[in-house]
C-alpha cells in the first residue's frame, strides 16, 4: 500500500417528504419535512461515507448497504460511516480532515451547524477545527431550491496511520 495521502469526495441527495424525520450529521432537526430514504436518510453522513470509501477505492455506500436490503431499513446512518472508518483503519488510514456542504432551503440550518459539526467531529475522532460544515441554499434553483430535496457534499483527507514502518 502507498504511504501517500488520499482524498475522497461524496455526494448524496434525497427528496423531502412531509412528516418524515430530518437527521443531518446524526442530529435530529425539527422540520416539517425530512429526507426520504431506505435508512434514516442522513445525506451528510451518506456523503461522508462515500467520501471515505472513495478515497479507499472501495466503491460506494450502495455497494455495502444496498437500499433493497431490509437490514438497513430505517438504519442509523452512523452505522454506515463507522463501517467506512473501520475499512480505512484496516487499510492503514485515518481521516485527517473533512469538509462538508449541506444544501437546503428548509429547514434553515444555520442554528444547527455547530452542533452538527461537533457530532461529525466526534464520529470521525477529529478535533473540531478539522471538520467543516457549511449550510447553503440553492437560491430557488432546482429541486433543492424549490424545497423538494436536500443535498450534501463531503471531501475527506486520509493519511496513513502513524507508526507503520511500511508507510
C-alpha positions in Angstrom: 0.0 0.0 0.0 1.1 3.5 -0.7 2.1 6.0 2.0 0.6 8.8 0.0 -2.4 10.8 1.4 -5.7 10.0 -0.3 -8.7 12.3 -1.0 -12.3 11.2 -1.4 -15.4 13.1 -2.4 -19.0 12.1 -1.7 -22.4 13.4 -2.8 -25.9 12.5 -1.7 -29.3 13.9 -2.2 -32.8 12.9 -1.2 -36.2 14.2 -1.9 -38.1 15.7 1.1 -41.5 14.5 2.3 -43.8 16.0 4.9 -43.9 14.2 8.3 -40.5 12.5 8.0 -37.7 12.9 10.5 -34.9 15.3 9.4 -31.5 13.9 10.5 -28.2 15.6 9.5 -24.8 14.6 10.7 -26.6 12.4 13.3 -28.5 15.3 14.7 -32.3 15.4 14.5 -33.5 18.8 13.4 -37.1 20.0 13.8 -38.6 20.3 10.4 -41.9 19.9 8.6 -40.3 17.6 6.0 -37.4 15.1 6.1 -35.4 13.1 3.6 -37.0 10.0 2.0 -34.5 7.1 2.2 -34.3 3.5 2.9 -32.2 4.3 6.0 -32.7 7.4 8.1 -31.8 9.5 5.0 -29.0 11.4 6.6 -27.5 12.9 3.5 -24.5 14.3 5.3 -23.4 11.0 6.8 -24.1 9.3 3.4 -21.8 11.8 1.6 -19.1 11.4 4.2 -19.3 7.6 4.0 -19.0 7.8 0.2 -16.0 10.1 0.5 -14.1 7.7 2.8 -15.0 4.7 0.6 -13.9 6.7 -2.5 -10.6 7.6 -1.0 -10.0 3.9 -0.3 -11.1 2.9 -3.8 -13.8 0.6 -2.2 -17.0 1.6 -4.1 -19.8 3.5 -2.5 -22.5 3.3 0.2 -24.9 1.5 -2.1 -22.4 -1.3 -2.7 -22.0 -2.0 1.1 -25.6 -1.2 2.2 -27.9 -1.8 -0.7 -31.2 0.1 -0.5 -33.1 -3.1 -1.2 -31.7 -4.9 1.8 -34.2 -4.9 4.6 -31.5 -5.0 7.3 -30.9 -1.3 6.5 -34.5 -0.1 6.6 -34.6 2.9 8.9 -30.9 2.3 9.9 -29.0 5.0 11.7 -26.5 6.3 9.1 -23.7 6.5 11.7 -23.5 2.7 11.2 -22.5 3.3 7.5 -19.9 5.8 8.4 -18.5 3.6 11.2 -18.0 0.8 8.7 -16.2 3.1 6.2 -13.9 4.2 9.0 -13.3 0.6 10.1 -12.3 -0.1 6.5 -10.0 2.9 6.4 -8.2 1.7 9.6 -8.0 -1.8 8.2 -6.3 -0.4 5.1 -3.9 1.6 7.3 -5.5 5.0 7.0 -7.2 7.6 9.2 -9.3 10.6 8.4 -7.2 13.7 8.9 -9.9 16.3 8.0 -13.3 16.6 6.4 -15.2 19.4 4.8 -18.9 19.3 4.0 -21.7 21.4 2.5 -25.4 20.8 3.0 -27.8 22.5 0.6 -31.4 23.0 1.6 -34.0 25.7 1.5 -35.8 24.3 4.5 -35.1 23.7 7.3 -32.8 26.6 7.9 -29.5 25.0 9.1 -27.6 28.0 10.4 -28.6 27.4 14.1 -27.7 23.8 13.8 -24.3 23.9 12.1 -22.1 23.9 15.2 -24.0 21.0 16.8 -23.8 19.0 13.6 -20.1 19.9 13.3 -19.3 18.7 16.8 -21.2 15.5 16.3 -19.5 14.8 13.0 -16.1 15.6 14.5 -16.8 13.1 17.4 -17.8 10.4 14.9 -14.6 10.9 12.9 -12.5 11.1 16.0 -11.2 14.6 15.0 -10.7 17.9 16.7 -13.4 20.4 16.0 -11.1 22.5 13.8 -10.5 19.6 11.4 -14.2 19.4 10.3 -16.1 21.9 8.2 -19.9 22.0 8.0 -21.4 24.7 5.7 -25.1 25.3 5.1 -26.2 26.7 1.7 -29.4 27.4 -0.1 -29.9 26.9 -3.9 -31.4 30.3 -4.3 -34.7 28.9 -5.7 -32.9 26.7 -8.4 -33.9 23.1 -9.0 -35.4 20.6 -6.5 -33.2 21.8 -3.6 -34.0 25.5 -4.3 -37.7 24.6 -4.6 -37.6 23.0 -1.1 -38.3 19.5 -2.6 -34.9 18.0 -1.9 -31.8 18.2 0.3 -28.2 17.6 -0.8 -24.8 17.1 0.8 -21.2 17.1 -0.4 -18.2 15.9 1.5 -14.4 15.8 1.0 -12.1 13.8 3.2 -8.4 13.6 3.5 -7.0 10.2 4.6 -3.4 9.9 5.9 -1.5 6.8 6.7 -1.8 5.6 10.3 1.2 6.6 12.3 3.7 4.0 13.4 3.5 1.7 10.5 7.1 1.3 9.3 6.0 0.4 5.8 4.4 3.8 5.4 
